[in-house]
Amino acid sequence: MSEALFRFHGARLGHGDATVFAALDLSVRRGETVALLGASGSGKSTLLAALREQRQALCTWCPQEQALVPMLSVFHNIYMGGLHRHGTWHNLRTLLRPAAADRAEVGALAAELGLADKLFTSVDRLSGGQAQRTALGRALYTRRPVLLGDEPVSNLDEHQGLALMQRALTAHDTAVVAMHDRALALACFQRVLGLRHGELVLDAPAAALALADLDELYRP
Ligand SMILES: Nc1ncnc2c1ncn2[C@@H]1O[C@H](COP(=O)(O)OP(=O)(O)OP(=O)(O)O)[C@@H](O)[C@H]1O
């Protein structure tokens, strides 16, 4: 069995004085793909932030609020995922005049995401789904082994969401992704974690679960 990449033992997680998880026990091994389910406010984003804190250098972060730079183009927002791989001068030059190789590489990724015709459109002129695909492109261009995603395909239609979720999972060797789409969780992930009011109440292989098994997580 592979090593634990993330581990919490009786951990308190929260925001300042506000406790969300009083005592969390959880480990995630390298190579696992984990869907994080639970009603709004159950603690998914809080847990993702704590996972990120444990292994920041290994993680690609795809946050719910996307954090794109609205005045910059799709190209530049995707390119920003890879700033750490290039030197400062290269990055500064790219802001004004991208090199042909970078245009080709980022352009190919944008095309895969259905954004070929928007490559040099500023993000403030995109639809919600196009902006989300740009954020996914930035995550894919980061090229770190662990994907931490907070509803990364929630604005996309069912087919596109499934295709791009699978694409993102094949590009990372480990993933923990929060979502509200239960069918997507069962279709794409190996393991499902269910949260309810800051407690881990479900931890099971996706293959052992049916949609109805997840209803309990959403009961008021
Ligand atoms: N910055 C914050 N400061 C204080 N409390 C917070 C903060 N962020 C979230 N919380 C609280 O922590 C709890 C868990 O929130 P969290 O964002 O982790 O839920 P979530 O499952 O990701 O919800 P959603 O599906 O709506 O994104 C909620 O009660 C929320 O009000």
The ligand as an SDF file (V2000), in Angstrom:
LIG
                    3D

 31 33  0  0  0  0  0  0  0  0999 V2000
  -13.4210   32.6070    6.3280 N   0  0  0  0  0  0  0  0  0  0  0  0
  -14.3030   32.0600    7.1630 C   0  0  0  0  0  0  0  0  0  0  0  0
  -14.4350   32.5210    8.4270 N   0  0  0  0  0  0  0  0  0  0  0  0
  -15.2920   31.9700    9.3030 C   0  0  0  0  0  0  0  0  0  0  0  0
  -16.0740   30.9000    9.0010 N   0  0  0  0  0  0  0  0  0  0  0  0
  -15.9880   30.3960    7.7700 C   0  0  0  0  0  0  0  0  0  0  0  0
  -15.1010   30.9360    6.7780 C   0  0  0  0  0  0  0  0  0  0  0  0
  -15.2080   30.2070    5.6440 N   0  0  0  0  0  0  0  0  0  0  0  0
  -16.1490   29.2730    5.9020 C   0  0  0  0  0  0  0  0  0  0  0  0
  -16.5990   29.3810    7.1640 N   0  0  0  0  0  0  0  0  0  0  0  0
  -17.6090   28.5260    7.8120 C   0  0  0  0  0  0  0  0  0  0  0  0
  -17.1040   27.2010    7.8470 O   0  0  0  0  0  0  0  0  0  0  0  0
  -18.1510   26.2700    7.5980 C   0  0  0  0  0  0  0  0  0  0  0  0
  -17.7450   25.3680    6.4480 C   0  0  0  0  0  0  0  0  0  0  0  0
  -17.6250   26.1530    5.2820 O   0  0  0  0  0  0  0  0  0  0  0  0
  -16.9850   25.5860    3.9330 P   0  0  0  0  0  0  0  0  0  0  0  0
  -16.7670   26.7550    3.0240 O   0  0  0  0  0  0  0  0  0  0  0  0
  -15.8320   24.7390    4.2530 O   0  0  0  0  0  0  0  0  0  0  0  0
  -18.2100   24.6820    3.3870 O   0  0  0  0  0  0  0  0  0  0  0  0
  -18.4020   23.9880    1.9670 P   0  0  0  0  0  0  0  0  0  0  0  0
  -18.8520   22.5900    2.2360 O   0  0  0  0  0  0  0  0  0  0  0  0
  -17.1950   24.1630    1.1170 O   0  0  0  0  0  0  0  0  0  0  0  0
  -19.6220   24.8370    1.3670 O   0  0  0  0  0  0  0  0  0  0  0  0
  -20.0350   25.1570   -0.1610 P   0  0  0  0  0  0  0  0  0  0  0  0
  -20.5260   23.8740   -0.7680 O   0  0  0  0  0  0  0  0  0  0  0  0
  -21.1450   26.1620    0.0280 O   0  0  0  0  0  0  0  0  0  0  0  0
  -18.8450   25.7350   -0.8600 O   0  0  0  0  0  0  0  0  0  0  0  0
  -19.4170   27.0810    7.3190 C   0  0  0  0  0  0  0  0  0  0  0  0
  -20.2020   27.0930    8.4840 O   0  0  0  0  0  0  0  0  0  0  0  0
  -18.8870   28.4600    7.0080 C   0  0  0  0  0  0  0  0  0  0  0  0
  -19.7990   29.4480    7.4220 O   0  0  0  0  0  0  0  0  0  0  0  0
  1  2  1  0
  2  3  1  0
  2  7  2  0
  3  4  2  0
  4  5  1  0
  5  6  2  0
  6  7  1  0
  6 10  1  0
  7  8  1  0
  8  9  2  0
  9 10  1  0
 10 11  1  0
 11 12  1  0
 11 30  1  0
 12 13  1  0
 13 14  1  0
 13 28  1  0
 14 15  1  0
 15 16  1  0
 16 17  2  0
 16 18  1  0
 16 19  1  0
 19 20  1  0
 20 21  2  0
 20 22  1  0
 20 23  1  0
 23 24  1  0
 24 25  2  0
 24 26  1  0
 24 27  1  0
 28 29  1  0
 28 30  1  0
 30 31  1  0
M  END
$$$$
